[in-house]
């Protein structure tokens, strides 16, 4: 499963869960996140994330 | 790498100085700050006051003279933490942790902070620390438990929780185990600067000398340990600055151990105060992560962190002037009823739709949060697996969580069936 991890804090964006804190619906793919979306834990931008594949 | 090739860490000039007793006195013995925090939060999420003065008779010689605003509501706390441009760290911590540890990431902001933070965080990402569960954590908790498991009774604070996270860090750094006691003393003594004790700067200096030699040694002959990694990692073709690495190691041996020991102690207190709940968790280990997160929320080890306000900013109708120290009360945010139903109840089954702020948030969110969870899990599993019929000792005082900024019980007297 593809997930994206924030290299500033270790938070993982799970597309199945979305991000309720910023109104991101469950099922939202990483590519569909708005450019101004930030890590909900540390406020880092999308460029701080790296793809993690299990 | 043989740790014995290094000169040992130099002891304090006054070897019998009880850093632990002085540190306990500094922390105070406030039994329960939450009722007062709740009253204040009901009146408003932001107040012009210094929280320290409400809960401790011991003045903070560095921080108390400054102008403070206390932030108590969850949303207000989260806003301050997430806005690292307006609410910065350097000016908030340079007189306290900056003096104790040096040029740590805690006293950096902006691009400088981002540069070092990413390198340090990479060494503590979830996949990295998960591997340490077997290699580092298990041997330490087993060794500590072996000293009392045949006795049928113990003080789980003074014999277990107060040691295991520190000793895990010593293992991580490949430090000489025979020096564990001295490292622990000087790690704690570093923070005494904020109360004006000369042993504070003395401990900072002596740990700095030791870590400088350690970095040089590992850089010359690297192994696969954390210090070797940090000593040899390059960013833009250069090693990381030694003063930053030394400050990080000073902070690691202090905060990395202290917060986990307190959090584990509070979790154990919560569970042993409810024997039925302890038994439920013992039988169903899938509940352990929920219990850990709930203990962190309900009474996290660090109730307050600090930021410096860079420009006049209005939050919830209150103007926080430029130049103010902002007391961000994580403990109050975690009991905000607009986010957590029945917040004063320790409830491992509560819905987890809102994250607790016990590891803070924003650019300075706790680097060691993932390691803390691994350490707490392994320490609890060792207890749940090995101490049969564990219960509070009815003939000894019950555990009491005390303190304001840093909280924990001092003792946790238990009985169990002998192995």
Interface residues (C-beta under 8 A of the other chain):
Chain A: X5 X7 X8 X9 X10 X12 X20 X40 X41 X42 X43 X44 X48
Chain B: X82 X83 X84 X114 X117 X118 X121 X122 X124 X125 X126 X353 X355 X361 X362 X363 X365 X369 X370
